[in-house]
Amino acid sequence: MKELFLNYYSLLIFTLIIGGLLGYFVLKPILGFLVKYIQKRNYNYFALLLKSLKNISFIITIGLILNLLELLPITTNKPDWFHKIVISVNVFTVTYIITEFVIFIYDRYTKAKLTKTTSLYHILIRILCYITGFIIYSNLIGLEIAPILTALGVGGLAVALALQDTLGNLFSGMHILAAKQLQPGDYIKLDSGEEGYVLDINWRNTMIKTLLENVVIIPNSKISSTITTNFFTLQKNHFFQIIVGVHYDSDLEQVEQVTLEVARQVLSEFPPLPKLFEPSVRFFEFADSSINMKVWLATDVYENQFKIRHIFIQCLQKRFKEEGIVIPFPIRTLEISSSSLKHQK
């Protein structure tokens, strides 16, 4: 019996070494070539299958050798642990391939509605698939999972308390995605000041990329509990305003006409604009030294507003000079009566 164990133990080590080398240096390059060849012909599902096999090519070759040894009538007294290893390799391979297919189908379905998908859903899909694979594996080898579930139930409370913050971020991320509050590609601004494009929502954090190309990592629980402005919820366009002040002696009708002409000229250089959008001017305040107005503009991408502001202010200031329209400095007029002068003397 000891000799048989040593023989199968040596055979297993030999299989791992030979299978790993064949998988990495032979099967993986062949599958990589086939994946590129098939992708050019748009056989997406077959390409996904080969790509999944390529990622675990060394396990595939080890599994093929183990299954071949299992079928060969070398001896009728194979040890029980050898059967379990063969079953575990087969179950893992099938589970991995099915998981990748489910994620691929999910991505294809969601990309018809969203620009990107999130890694949190990928993690949840993998967890569910691998749990299912483990249950099937336990049934095949005769493992009783009831005691394991009981132990997990007893220790579940302690684990939940230890991972309270992590679980809170996980469920916050699930709630954000389920409610469709945020999606990858949205431009958001938090009440605490952080703003940028959502890159990904994973099991713990939400990553956003700022306009300075920095990545800010924010816990999901913070996003779900703070006031967040999503500029892309209803539409992808961004509307913004610029405040301009003109002198009290200005002809306001002329000011409005000139400002709208400049606004239309500047926006014509930044297509595409929202449909049926027209810039507008609204006077709203008698300030200390000027009459202030708001100029409403729009752009297709959030960060384009800064360049539009820059060019609009340059062009408007130049046009105002040509038209004789004055943008006043902050000034105050003081009136001193003769009675106050006598009182000071």
DRENDO-1510 file (C-alpha; in Angstrom, 1 decimal, always signed):
<recs>
REC; n; res; u; v; w
REC; 1; MET; +0.0; +0.0; +0.0 .
REC; 2; LYS; +2.9; +2.4; +0.9 .
REC; 3; GLU; +4.6; +1.6; -2.4 .
REC; 4; LEU; +1.3; +2.3; -4.3 .
REC; 5; PHE; +1.0; +5.6; -2.5 .
REC; 6; LEU; +4.6; +6.6; -3.4 .
REC; 7; ASN; +4.1; +5.6; -7.0 .
REC; 8; TYR; +1.0; +7.7; -7.4 .
REC; 9; TYR; +2.6; +10.5; -5.4 .
REC; 10; SER; +5.5; +10.5; -7.7 .
REC; 11; LEU; +3.2; +10.3; -10.7 .
REC; 12; LEU; +1.3; +13.3; -9.5 .
REC; 13; ILE; +4.5; +15.4; -9.1 .
REC; 14; PHE; +5.6; +14.3; -12.6 .
REC; 15; THR; +2.2; +15.2; -14.0 .
REC; 16; LEU; +2.4; +18.7; -12.4 .
REC; 17; ILE; +5.8; +19.4; -13.8 .
REC; 18; ILE; +5.2; +18.1; -17.3 .
REC; 19; GLY; +1.7; +19.5; -17.6 .
REC; 20; GLY; +2.8; +22.9; -16.4 .
REC; 21; LEU; +5.7; +23.1; -18.9 .
REC; 22; LEU; +3.5; +21.9; -21.8 .
REC; 23; GLY; +0.7; +24.2; -20.9 .
REC; 24; TYR; +2.9; +27.3; -20.6 .
REC; 25; PHE; +5.3; +26.7; -23.5 .
REC; 26; VAL; +3.1; +24.8; -26.0 .
REC; 27; LEU; -0.6; +25.1; -25.4 .
REC; 28; LYS; -0.6; +28.8; -24.4 .
REC; 29; PRO; +1.1; +30.1; -27.5 .
REC; 30; ILE; -1.1; +27.9; -29.7 .
REC; 31; LEU; -4.3; +29.2; -28.0 .
REC; 32; GLY; -3.0; +32.8; -28.2 .
REC; 33; PHE; -2.6; +32.4; -32.0 .
REC; 34; LEU; -6.0; +30.9; -32.4 .
REC; 35; VAL; -7.6; +33.6; -30.3 .
REC; 36; LYS; -6.2; +36.4; -32.6 .
REC; 37; TYR; -7.2; +34.4; -35.7 .
REC; 38; ILE; -10.8; +33.9; -34.6 .
REC; 39; GLN; -11.3; +37.4; -33.2 .
REC; 40; LYS; -10.5; +38.8; -36.7 .
REC; 41; ARG; -13.5; +36.8; -38.0 .
REC; 42; ASN; -15.8; +38.0; -35.1 .
REC; 43; TYR; -16.5; +34.6; -33.6 .
REC; 44; ASN; -16.8; +36.2; -30.2 .
REC; 45; TYR; -18.0; +33.2; -28.2 .
REC; 46; PHE; -15.5; +30.8; -29.6 .
REC; 47; ALA; -12.8; +33.3; -29.1 .
REC; 48; LEU; -13.9; +33.7; -25.5 .
REC; 49; LEU; -13.7; +30.0; -24.9 .
REC; 50; LEU; -10.2; +29.8; -26.3 .
REC; 51; LYS; -9.1; +32.8; -24.3 .
REC; 52; SER; -10.4; +31.3; -21.1 .
REC; 53; LEU; -8.5; +28.1; -21.9 .
REC; 54; LYS; -5.4; +30.2; -22.6 .
REC; 55; ASN; -5.6; +31.8; -19.1 .
REC; 56; ILE; -5.5; +28.4; -17.4 .
REC; 57; SER; -3.5; +26.5; -20.1 .
REC; 58; PHE; -1.2; +24.8; -17.5 .
REC; 59; ILE; -4.2; +23.6; -15.5 .
REC; 60; ILE; -5.8; +22.3; -18.8 .
REC; 61; THR; -2.8; +20.2; -19.6 .
REC; 62; ILE; -2.5; +18.9; -16.1 .
REC; 63; GLY; -6.2; +18.0; -16.2 .
REC; 64; LEU; -5.8; +16.2; -19.5 .
REC; 65; ILE; -2.9; +14.1; -18.2 .
REC; 66; LEU; -4.7; +13.3; -15.0 .
REC; 67; ASN; -7.9; +12.3; -16.8 .
REC; 68; LEU; -5.9; +10.2; -19.1 .
REC; 69; LEU; -4.2; +8.4; -16.2 .
REC; 70; GLU; -7.7; +8.0; -14.6 .
REC; 71; LEU; -9.0; +6.2; -17.7 .
REC; 72; LEU; -5.9; +4.1; -18.4 .
REC; 73; PRO; -6.1; +0.6; -16.7 .
REC; 74; ILE; -2.7; +1.0; -15.0 .
REC; 75; THR; -4.1; -0.5; -11.9 .
REC; 76; THR; -7.5; -1.0; -10.3 .
REC; 77; ASN; -6.5; +0.2; -6.9 .
REC; 78; LYS; -6.1; +3.9; -7.5 .
REC; 79; PRO; -6.1; +5.8; -4.2 .
REC; 80; ASP; -9.1; +7.8; -3.3 .
REC; 81; TRP; -7.2; +11.1; -3.1 .
REC; 82; PHE; -6.2; +10.7; -6.7 .
REC; 83; HIS; -9.8; +10.5; -7.8 .
REC; 84; LYS; -10.6; +13.7; -5.7 .
REC; 85; ILE; -7.7; +15.6; -7.3 .
REC; 86; VAL; -9.0; +14.7; -10.8 .
REC; 87; ILE; -12.5; +15.8; -9.9 .
REC; 88; SER; -11.3; +19.0; -8.4 .
REC; 89; VAL; -9.3; +19.9; -11.5 .
REC; 90; ASN; -12.3; +19.1; -13.8 .
REC; 91; VAL; -14.8; +21.1; -11.6 .
REC; 92; PHE; -12.5; +24.1; -11.4 .
REC; 93; THR; -11.9; +24.2; -15.1 .
REC; 94; VAL; -15.6; +24.0; -16.0 .
REC; 95; THR; -16.5; +26.5; -13.3 .
REC; 96; TYR; -13.9; +29.0; -14.6 .
REC; 97; ILE; -15.0; +28.7; -18.2 .
REC; 98; ILE; -18.7; +29.1; -17.2 .
REC; 99; THR; -17.9; +32.1; -15.1 .
REC; 100; GLU; -16.1; +33.9; -17.9 .
REC; 101; PHE; -19.0; +33.2; -20.2 .
REC; 102; VAL; -21.5; +34.6; -17.7 .
REC; 103; ILE; -19.3; +37.8; -17.3 .
REC; 104; PHE; -19.0; +38.1; -21.1 .
REC; 105; ILE; -22.8; +37.8; -21.6 .
REC; 106; TYR; -23.4; +40.3; -18.8 .
REC; 107; ASP; -20.9; +42.8; -20.4 .
REC; 108; ARG; -22.5; +42.5; -23.8 .
REC; 109; TYR; -26.0; +43.0; -22.3 .
REC; 110; THR; -25.0; +46.0; -20.2 .
REC; 111; LYS; -22.8; +47.7; -22.8 .
REC; 112; ALA; -25.9; +48.2; -24.9 .
REC; 113; LYS; -27.1; +50.6; -22.2 .
REC; 114; LEU; -24.0; +51.7; -20.4 .
REC; 115; THR; -20.6; +52.9; -21.6 .
REC; 116; LYS; -18.7; +50.6; -19.2 .
REC; 117; THR; -19.3; +48.0; -16.6 .
REC; 118; THR; -18.1; +47.8; -13.0 .
REC; 119; SER; -15.8; +45.3; -11.4 .
REC; 120; LEU; -18.2; +45.0; -8.4 .
REC; 121; TYR; -20.7; +43.0; -10.6 .
REC; 122; HIS; -17.8; +40.9; -11.9 .
REC; 123; ILE; -16.8; +40.1; -8.4 .
REC; 124; LEU; -20.4; +39.1; -7.4 .
REC; 125; ILE; -20.7; +36.9; -10.5 .
REC; 126; ARG; -17.5; +35.1; -9.7 .
REC; 127; ILE; -18.5; +34.6; -6.1 .
REC; 128; LEU; -21.8; +33.1; -7.0 .
REC; 129; CYS; -20.3; +30.8; -9.7 .
REC; 130; TYR; -17.5; +29.6; -7.5 .
REC; 131; ILE; -19.9; +28.9; -4.6 .
REC; 132; THR; -22.0; +26.8; -7.0 .
REC; 133; GLY; -18.9; +25.0; -8.3 .
REC; 134; PHE; -17.9; +24.2; -4.7 .
REC; 135; ILE; -21.3; +22.8; -3.8 .
REC; 136; ILE; -21.2; +20.6; -6.9 .
REC; 137; TYR; -17.6; +19.5; -6.1 .
REC; 138; SER; -18.6; +18.6; -2.5 .
REC; 139; ASN; -21.5; +16.5; -3.7 .
REC; 140; LEU; -19.2; +14.6; -6.2 .
REC; 141; ILE; -16.6; +13.7; -3.5 .
REC; 142; GLY; -19.2; +13.0; -0.8 .
REC; 143; LEU; -18.3; +16.0; +1.4 .
REC; 144; GLU; -21.0; +16.9; +3.9 .
REC; 145; ILE; -21.4; +20.7; +3.8 .
REC; 146; ALA; -24.0; +20.9; +6.5 .
REC; 147; PRO; -21.4; +21.0; +9.4 .
REC; 148; ILE; -19.5; +23.6; +7.4 .
REC; 149; LEU; -22.6; +25.8; +7.0 .
REC; 150; THR; -23.3; +25.4; +10.7 .
REC; 151; ALA; -19.8; +26.5; +11.6 .
REC; 152; LEU; -20.1; +29.4; +9.3 .
REC; 153; GLY; -23.4; +30.4; +10.8 .
REC; 154; VAL; -22.0; +30.4; +14.3 .
REC; 155; GLY; -18.9; +32.4; +13.3 .
REC; 156; GLY; -20.8; +34.6; +10.9 .
REC; 157; LEU; -21.6; +37.2; +13.6 .
REC; 158; ALA; -18.0; +37.5; +14.6 .
REC; 159; VAL; -16.9; +37.9; +11.0 .
REC; 160; ALA; -19.6; +40.5; +10.3 .
REC; 161; LEU; -18.5; +42.5; +13.3 .
REC; 162; ALA; -14.8; +42.3; +12.2 .
REC; 163; LEU; -15.6; +43.3; +8.6 .
REC; 164; GLN; -18.3; +45.9; +9.4 .
REC; 165; ASP; -16.6; +48.7; +7.4 .
REC; 166; THR; -15.9; +46.4; +4.5 .
REC; 167; LEU; -19.4; +45.0; +4.4 .
REC; 168; GLY; -20.8; +48.5; +4.7 .
REC; 169; ASN; -18.8; +49.6; +1.6 .
REC; 170; LEU; -19.8; +46.4; -0.3 .
REC; 171; PHE; -23.6; +46.9; +0.3 .
REC; 172; SER; -23.2; +50.7; -0.3 .
REC; 173; GLY; -21.6; +49.9; -3.7 .
REC; 174; MET; -24.4; +47.4; -4.5 .
REC; 175; HIS; -27.0; +50.0; -3.6 .
REC; 176; ILE; -25.4; +52.7; -5.7 .
REC; 177; LEU; -25.4; +50.4; -8.8 .
REC; 178; ALA; -28.8; +48.9; -8.2 .
REC; 179; ALA; -30.3; +52.4; -7.9 .
REC; 180; LYS; -28.4; +53.5; -11.0 .
REC; 181; GLN; -27.2; +56.6; -9.2 .
REC; 182; LEU; -23.7; +56.4; -10.6 .
REC; 183; GLN; -22.2; +54.6; -13.6 .
REC; 184; PRO; -18.7; +54.4; -15.0 .
REC; 185; GLY; -18.2; +57.5; -17.2 .
REC; 186; ASP; -20.4; +59.8; -15.2 .
REC; 187; TYR; -19.0; +63.1; -14.0 .
REC; 188; ILE; -19.7; +63.7; -10.4 .
REC; 189; LYS; -19.0; +66.2; -7.7 .
REC; 190; LEU; -19.2; +65.4; -3.9 .
REC; 191; ASP; -20.3; +67.8; -1.3 .
REC; 192; SER; -16.8; +67.5; +0.2 .
REC; 193; GLY; -15.3; +68.9; -3.0 .
REC; 194; GLU; -14.0; +65.9; -4.8 .
REC; 195; GLU; -15.0; +65.8; -8.5 .
REC; 196; GLY; -14.2; +63.8; -11.6 .
REC; 197; TYR; -15.2; +61.0; -13.9 .
REC; 198; VAL; -16.2; +57.7; -12.4 .
REC; 199; LEU; -13.7; +55.0; -13.4 .
REC; 200; ASP; -14.9; +52.0; -11.5 .
REC; 201; ILE; -17.1; +51.0; -8.5 .
REC; 202; ASN; -15.6; +47.9; -6.8 .
REC; 203; TRP; -16.4; +46.0; -3.7 .
REC; 204; ARG; -14.9; +48.6; -1.4 .
REC; 205; ASN; -14.2; +51.9; -3.2 .
REC; 206; THR; -15.3; +54.2; -6.0 .
REC; 207; MET; -12.4; +55.5; -8.2 .
REC; 208; ILE; -12.8; +58.9; -9.9 .
REC; 209; LYS; -10.4; +60.6; -12.3 .
REC; 210; THR; -10.0; +64.3; -11.9 .
REC; 211; LEU; -9.4; +66.8; -14.7 .
REC; 212; LEU; -5.8; +66.9; -13.6 .
REC; 213; GLU; -5.5; +63.1; -14.4 .
REC; 214; ASN; -5.3; +62.2; -10.8 .
REC; 215; VAL; -7.3; +59.2; -9.4 .
REC; 216; VAL; -9.2; +59.8; -6.2 .
REC; 217; ILE; -10.3; +56.7; -4.3 .
REC; 218; ILE; -13.4; +57.2; -2.2 .
REC; 219; PRO; -15.1; +54.6; +0.1 .
REC; 220; ASN; -18.6; +53.6; -1.2 .
REC; 221; SER; -20.2; +54.3; +2.1 .
REC; 222; LYS; -19.0; +58.0; +1.9 .
REC; 223; ILE; -20.6; +58.4; -1.5 .
REC; 224; SER; -23.9; +56.9; -0.4 .
REC; 225; SER; -24.1; +59.1; +2.6 .
REC; 226; THR; -23.0; +62.5; +1.2 .
REC; 227; ILE; -24.6; +64.9; -1.3 .
REC; 228; THR; -23.4; +64.0; -4.7 .
REC; 229; THR; -24.1; +65.9; -7.9 .
REC; 230; ASN; -24.1; +63.7; -11.1 .
REC; 231; PHE; -23.8; +65.9; -14.1 .
REC; 232; PHE; -24.6; +63.0; -16.5 .
REC; 233; THR; -27.8; +61.7; -14.9 .
REC; 234; LEU; -30.4; +63.1; -17.3 .
REC; 235; GLN; -28.1; +64.0; -20.2 .
REC; 236; LYS; -24.4; +64.1; -21.1 .
REC; 237; ASN; -24.4; +67.8; -21.9 .
REC; 238; HIS; -23.2; +70.4; -19.5 .
REC; 239; PHE; -24.8; +73.8; -19.1 .
REC; 240; PHE; -23.0; +76.6; -17.3 .
REC; 241; GLN; -23.0; +80.3; -16.8 .
REC; 242; ILE; -20.6; +83.2; -16.8 .
REC; 243; ILE; -21.3; +86.4; -14.8 .
REC; 244; VAL; -20.4; +89.7; -16.5 .
REC; 245; GLY; -20.8; +93.3; -15.2 .
REC; 246; VAL; -21.3; +96.4; -17.3 .
REC; 247; HIS; -21.3; +100.1; -16.5 .
REC; 248; TYR; -24.6; +101.8; -15.4 .
REC; 249; ASP; -24.4; +104.1; -18.4 .
REC; 250; SER; -24.4; +101.2; -20.8 .
REC; 251; ASP; -27.2; +100.5; -23.3 .
REC; 252; LEU; -28.5; +97.2; -22.0 .
REC; 253; GLU; -30.1; +96.2; -25.3 .
REC; 254; GLN; -26.8; +96.7; -27.1 .
REC; 255; VAL; -25.0; +94.8; -24.4 .
REC; 256; GLU; -27.4; +91.9; -24.7 .
REC; 257; GLN; -27.1; +91.8; -28.5 .
REC; 258; VAL; -23.3; +92.0; -28.6 .
REC; 259; THR; -22.9; +89.4; -25.9 .
REC; 260; LEU; -25.2; +86.9; -27.7 .
REC; 261; GLU; -23.3; +87.5; -31.0 .
REC; 262; VAL; -20.0; +86.7; -29.2 .
REC; 263; ALA; -21.5; +83.7; -27.5 .
REC; 264; ARG; -22.9; +82.2; -30.7 .
REC; 265; GLN; -19.5; +82.8; -32.5 .
REC; 266; VAL; -17.6; +81.0; -29.7 .
REC; 267; LEU; -20.0; +78.1; -29.4 .
REC; 268; SER; -19.9; +77.5; -33.2 .
REC; 269; GLU; -16.2; +76.5; -32.7 .
REC; 270; PHE; -17.1; +73.7; -30.3 .
REC; 271; PRO; -19.5; +71.3; -31.9 .
REC; 272; PRO; -21.5; +69.3; -31.2 .
REC; 273; LEU; -23.8; +71.3; -29.0 .
REC; 274; PRO; -27.1; +70.1; -27.3 .
REC; 275; LYS; -30.0; +70.1; -29.8 .
REC; 276; LEU; -32.0; +73.3; -30.1 .
REC; 277; PHE; -29.7; +75.1; -27.6 .
REC; 278; GLU; -29.3; +78.9; -27.8 .
REC; 279; PRO; -27.2; +81.0; -25.5 .
REC; 280; SER; -29.1; +83.4; -23.4 .
REC; 281; VAL; -28.4; +86.6; -21.4 .
REC; 282; ARG; -30.2; +87.5; -18.2 .
REC; 283; PHE; -29.6; +90.7; -16.2 .
REC; 284; PHE; -30.1; +89.9; -12.6 .
REC; 285; GLU; -28.5; +92.4; -10.2 .
REC; 286; PHE; -27.7; +96.1; -9.6 .
REC; 287; ALA; -24.3; +95.7; -8.0 .
REC; 288; ASP; -22.2; +98.4; -6.3 .
REC; 289; SER; -20.4; +99.4; -9.5 .
REC; 290; SER; -22.1; +97.5; -12.3 .
REC; 291; ILE; -25.2; +95.9; -13.7 .
REC; 292; ASN; -24.5; +92.2; -13.6 .
REC; 293; MET; -25.8; +89.6; -16.1 .
REC; 294; LYS; -25.5; +85.9; -16.5 .
REC; 295; VAL; -24.6; +84.4; -19.8 .
REC; 296; TRP; -25.8; +80.8; -20.3 .
REC; 297; LEU; -23.6; +78.5; -22.4 .
REC; 298; ALA; -23.4; +74.8; -23.0 .
REC; 299; THR; -21.0; +72.1; -24.1 .
REC; 300; ASP; -21.0; +68.4; -24.7 .
REC; 301; VAL; -18.2; +67.5; -22.3 .
REC; 302; TYR; -17.8; +68.9; -18.8 .
REC; 303; GLU; -14.1; +69.9; -19.0 .
REC; 304; ASN; -14.7; +71.8; -22.3 .
REC; 305; GLN; -16.4; +74.5; -20.3 .
REC; 306; PHE; -13.1; +75.9; -19.1 .
REC; 307; LYS; -11.7; +76.4; -22.6 .
REC; 308; ILE; -15.0; +78.0; -23.7 .
REC; 309; ARG; -15.0; +80.3; -20.7 .
REC; 310; HIS; -11.4; +81.3; -21.6 .
REC; 311; ILE; -12.1; +82.1; -25.2 .
REC; 312; PHE; -15.5; +83.7; -24.5 .
REC; 313; ILE; -14.0; +86.2; -22.0 .
REC; 314; GLN; -11.2; +87.1; -24.4 .
REC; 315; CYS; -13.6; +87.7; -27.3 .
REC; 316; LEU; -16.2; +89.5; -25.2 .
REC; 317; GLN; -13.7; +91.9; -23.7 .
REC; 318; LYS; -12.3; +92.7; -27.2 .
REC; 319; ARG; -15.8; +93.2; -28.6 .
REC; 320; PHE; -16.8; +95.4; -25.7 .
REC; 321; LYS; -13.8; +97.7; -26.4 .
REC; 322; GLU; -14.8; +98.0; -30.0 .
REC; 323; GLU; -18.4; +98.8; -29.1 .
REC; 324; GLY; -17.5; +101.3; -26.3 .
REC; 325; ILE; -19.1; +99.1; -23.6 .
REC; 326; VAL; -17.3; +99.6; -20.3 .
REC; 327; ILE; -16.7; +96.8; -17.8 .
REC; 328; PRO; -16.1; +99.0; -14.7 .
REC; 329; PHE; -13.6; +98.6; -11.9 .
REC; 330; PRO; -15.1; +98.1; -8.4 .
REC; 331; ILE; -15.8; +101.7; -7.3 .
REC; 332; ARG; -17.9; +103.5; -4.8 .
REC; 333; THR; -19.2; +107.0; -4.9 .
REC; 334; LEU; -19.0; +109.0; -1.6 .
REC; 335; GLU; -21.1; +112.2; -1.1 .
REC; 336; ILE; -19.9; +114.6; +1.5 .
REC; 337; SER; -22.3; +117.4; +2.4 .
REC; 338; SER; -21.2; +120.9; +3.5 .
REC; 339; SER; -22.8; +120.4; +6.9 .
REC; 340; SER; -20.6; +117.4; +7.6 .
REC; 341; LEU; -17.5; +119.5; +6.7 .
REC; 342; LYS; -18.6; +122.2; +9.1 .
REC; 343; HIS; -19.1; +119.6; +11.8 .
REC; 344; GLN; -15.6; +118.3; +11.3 .
REC; 345; LYS; -14.1; +121.8; +11.6 .
</recs>
